């Protein structure tokens, strides 16, 4: 009997790809078992699109999601488009072949909801990947949102400065900030400089009616972190069309020292991920403190490519 059960399970419950966190059950149910941590429950019906065709019911409970193939009930949404960037030769060729310059984009049509600890998301039509035309919405629960009270940054001079809310004023302050500078070795052996400053943000938990009626007793949450800017691309995607990592951050957890040296060591001790690949960086040492601007990044990047830098 046990052998029969094992044989049935091996034939009807299996993993197509050992690197994917899913099981295929009875060949028409895809069960994913490592989904969103804050997921509670959800139920959706999807039409599919040209890339992932076929109608499905999606049932979600906690971190488990079951995609169940069903007979066709919904048609995908077809959006008519017109080519506008073709050359005269390409236009003439397409008109000769098809008699027009139109084409269709196929989008998934979806109906249902997904309840999470932070809010509820619903879908009621075509999912066009456009915030204006997509038929979906989201409402967050006010008791889960953070209300920023103060934000300060601190450079290598040890002086805390209030970060302005205005973007331009904030950028100007950061451009003039004397930063901690560390020399790192990337995964491929290239030496990269990291320009860092410390950040402290204080929030109160709760917005909307929570803030209005219980503002004075809302709990505080303080986040300590360090912002990192590199003077060149890092990671496994450097030099690709997408580009490598040029900035990062590291959060000071409970028991961590809120010091630049400690946090850069923590960053280098960790594993970083880019497009499915893990990599790490090595701390070589501290360098003289310095400001860091976009022009400095452009100059360093040009020098790495062996080009003569021309200021903008």
C-alpha positions in Angstrom: 0.0 0.0 0.0 2.8 2.4 0.9 4.5 1.7 -2.4 1.3 2.5 -4.3 0.9 5.8 -2.4 4.6 6.7 -3.2 4.1 5.8 -6.8 0.9 8.0 -7.1 2.6 10.9 -5.4 5.7 10.7 -7.6 3.5 10.6 -10.7 1.1 13.4 -9.7 3.0 15.7 -7.3 6.4 16.8 -8.5 8.7 19.8 -9.0 9.3 20.6 -12.7 12.2 22.9 -11.8 14.2 22.2 -8.6 15.1 25.9 -8.4 11.4 27.0 -8.3 9.5 27.0 -5.0 6.5 25.2 -6.3 4.9 21.8 -6.8 2.8 20.6 -9.7 -0.2 18.6 -8.5 -2.3 16.5 -10.9 -0.7 18.4 -13.7 -3.2 21.3 -13.5 -2.4 22.9 -10.1 0.7 24.9 -9.5 1.3 25.2 -5.7 3.7 27.9 -4.6 4.8 27.6 -1.0 7.0 30.7 -0.3 4.8 33.7 -1.1 4.3 37.0 0.6 4.9 36.9 4.3 2.0 39.3 5.1 -0.5 37.4 2.9 -3.7 36.3 4.7 -6.2 35.1 2.1 -7.1 35.8 -1.5 -9.2 34.5 -4.4 -8.9 35.5 -8.0 -9.9 34.4 -11.5 -7.5 35.2 -14.3 -7.9 35.0 -18.1 -4.2 34.7 -18.8 -2.4 36.6 -21.6 -0.2 35.8 -24.7 2.8 35.0 -22.5 0.9 32.9 -19.9 -2.3 31.7 -21.6 -5.2 29.9 -20.1 -7.8 30.7 -17.4 -6.9 30.0 -13.8 -8.3 30.3 -10.3 -5.8 31.6 -7.8 -6.4 30.7 -4.2 -4.1 32.2 -1.6 -3.8 31.3 2.1 -0.9 32.7 4.1 2.3 32.0 2.0 0.7 29.3 -0.1 -0.8 30.1 -3.6 -2.5 27.5 -5.8 -2.9 28.3 -9.5 -5.7 26.0 -10.7 -6.2 25.7 -14.5 -9.9 25.8 -15.5 -11.9 25.7 -18.7 -12.1 29.0 -20.6 -14.5 31.5 -18.9 -12.7 34.8 -19.6 -11.1 36.3 -22.7 -7.9 38.3 -22.3 -8.1 42.0 -22.9 -7.0 43.1 -26.4 -5.8 46.7 -26.7 -5.5 48.1 -30.2 -2.2 50.0 -30.9 -0.7 51.8 -33.9 3.0 51.7 -34.9 4.3 55.3 -34.7 8.1 54.9 -34.9 8.6 52.9 -38.0 10.8 54.1 -40.8 9.1 54.9 -44.2 10.5 51.6 -45.6 9.1 49.6 -42.6 5.7 51.4 -42.9 5.5 50.6 -46.6 6.4 47.0 -46.0 3.9 46.5 -43.2 1.1 48.1 -45.2 1.9 45.9 -48.1 1.8 42.8 -45.9 -1.1 43.6 -43.6 -2.9 46.7 -45.1 -2.6 48.7 -41.9 -0.2 49.8 -39.1 -2.2 48.4 -36.2 -1.3 45.7 -33.7 -2.8 44.3 -30.5 -1.4 44.0 -27.0 -2.8 41.2 -25.0 -3.4 41.7 -21.2 -4.6 39.5 -18.4 -8.1 40.1 -17.2 -8.5 39.5 -13.5 -11.3 39.6 -10.9 -11.0 39.0 -7.2 -9.2 40.2 -4.0 -6.2 39.6 -1.9 -6.3 40.4 1.8 -3.0 41.1 3.5 -2.0 42.3 7.0 -1.1 45.7 5.6 -4.3 46.2 3.4 -6.5 44.8 0.7 -6.0 44.7 -3.0 -8.7 44.0 -5.6 -8.9 43.5 -9.3 -11.9 44.1 -11.5 -10.8 43.9 -15.1 -7.8 44.3 -17.4 -4.3 44.5 -15.8 -2.5 46.7 -18.3 0.6 47.5 -16.2 -0.5 51.2 -16.3 -1.8 52.8 -13.1 -4.3 54.9 -15.1 -5.9 52.1 -17.2 -5.5 49.0 -15.0 -8.7 47.9 -13.3 -7.4 47.4 -9.8 -7.1 49.1 -6.5 -5.5 49.0 -3.1 -6.4 50.3 0.3 -3.9 50.1 3.2 -5.0 49.8 6.8 -4.1 53.0 8.7 -2.8 51.1 11.8 -0.1 49.6 9.7 1.3 52.8 8.1 4.2 54.8 9.3 4.0 58.6 9.7 7.4 60.2 9.4 8.2 62.6 12.3 11.8 63.5 11.7 14.7 62.6 9.5 18.4 63.4 10.2 21.6 62.6 8.5 25.1 62.6 9.9 28.4 62.7 8.0 32.0 62.0 9.0 32.1 65.3 10.9 29.7 63.8 13.5 27.2 66.7 13.1 23.5 65.7 12.8 21.6 67.7 10.3 17.8 67.8 9.7 17.0 66.5 6.2 14.8 69.0 4.3 11.5 67.7 2.9 12.1 69.5 -0.3 13.9 67.2 -2.8 16.2 69.8 -4.2 17.2 71.1 -0.8 17.8 67.6 0.4 20.0 66.8 -2.6 22.1 70.0 -2.1 22.6 69.1 1.6 23.8 65.6 0.7 26.1 66.9 -2.0 27.8 69.1 0.5 28.0 66.4 3.2 31.5 65.1 4.2 31.1 61.4 3.9 32.8 58.3 5.3 34.9 56.7 2.5 35.8 53.0 2.3 37.7 51.1 -0.3 36.0 47.8 -1.2 36.9 45.0 -3.6 34.0 43.8 -5.7 33.3 40.1 -6.5 35.4 40.3 -9.7 38.4 41.9 -8.0 37.7 45.5 -9.1 38.3 48.2 -6.4 35.4 50.4 -5.7 35.0 53.3 -3.2 31.9 53.5 -1.0 30.8 57.0 0.1 28.6 56.7 3.2 26.5 58.7 5.7 24.4 57.7 8.7 20.6 58.2 8.7 18.1 58.3 11.6 14.3 58.3 10.9 11.7 58.5 13.6 8.1 57.5 12.8 4.8 57.2 14.6 2.7 54.1 13.7 -0.8 55.0 12.3 -2.2 57.5 9.8 -5.7 58.7 8.9 -8.3 58.3 11.7 -5.7 56.6 13.9 -3.6 59.8 13.7 -6.6 62.0 14.1 -8.0 60.4 17.3 -5.0 58.7 18.8 -2.1 60.8 17.6 -0.6 61.5 21.0 -0.4 57.8 22.1 0.8 56.3 18.8 3.9 54.2 19.3 7.3 55.5 18.0 9.5 53.5 15.7 13.1 54.6 15.1 15.2 53.3 12.2 19.0 53.7 12.1 20.8 52.9 8.8 23.7 53.9 6.6 23.4 55.1 3.0 26.1 53.8 0.6 27.0 55.3 -2.8 29.6 53.6 -5.0 31.8 55.4 -7.5 31.2 52.7 -10.0 28.9 49.8 -10.9 29.1 46.8 -8.6 27.6 43.3 -8.6 27.2 40.6 -11.3 25.3 42.9 -13.7 27.9 45.6 -14.0 28.6 46.5 -17.7 25.3 44.9 -18.8 22.4 46.8 -20.5 20.7 46.9 -17.1 23.7 48.1 -15.2 25.2 47.1 -11.9 24.4 48.4 -8.4 25.5 51.9 -7.7 24.0 52.5 -4.3 22.8 50.4 -1.3 22.0 50.7 2.3 22.4 48.8 5.5 20.0 48.8 8.4 21.3 48.8 12.0 19.5 46.0 13.7 18.9 45.5 17.4 22.3 45.2 19.2 24.2 46.7 16.2 26.5 49.7 16.7 25.4 52.8 14.9 28.8 53.4 13.5 30.0 53.7 9.9 32.9 51.2 10.3 30.6 48.6 12.0 27.9 49.0 9.3 30.2 48.8 6.3 31.7 45.6 7.8 28.1 44.3 8.2 27.4 45.1 4.6 30.5 43.4 3.3 29.9 40.3 5.4 26.5 39.8 3.8 25.5 38.2 0.6 24.0 40.4 -2.1 21.7 39.3 -4.9 21.5 40.4 -8.5 19.3 38.6 -11.1 19.5 35.3 -9.3 23.2 35.5 -8.6 24.8 35.9 -5.2 27.9 37.9 -4.7 29.9 39.6 -1.9 32.3 42.5 -1.4 35.5 42.8 0.6 36.4 45.7 2.8 40.0 46.8 2.1 40.1 49.8 4.5 39.2 53.4 5.3 40.1 56.3 3.0 40.1 60.1 3.6 36.6 61.5 4.2 35.1 63.3 1.2 32.0 64.8 -0.4 30.4 62.8 -3.2 28.4 64.2 -6.1 27.0 62.8 -9.4 29.8 64.5 -11.2 32.4 62.5 -9.2 30.6 59.3 -10.1 30.6 60.2 -13.8 34.3 61.0 -13.7 35.2 57.8 -11.9 33.0 55.7 -14.3 34.7 57.4 -17.4 38.2 56.7 -16.0 37.3 53.0 -15.5 36.2 52.8 -19.1 39.5 54.4 -20.2 37.7 57.5 -21.5 38.6 61.2 -21.1 36.0 62.7 -18.7 34.2 65.8 -20.0 32.2 67.8 -17.4 28.5 68.2 -18.2 
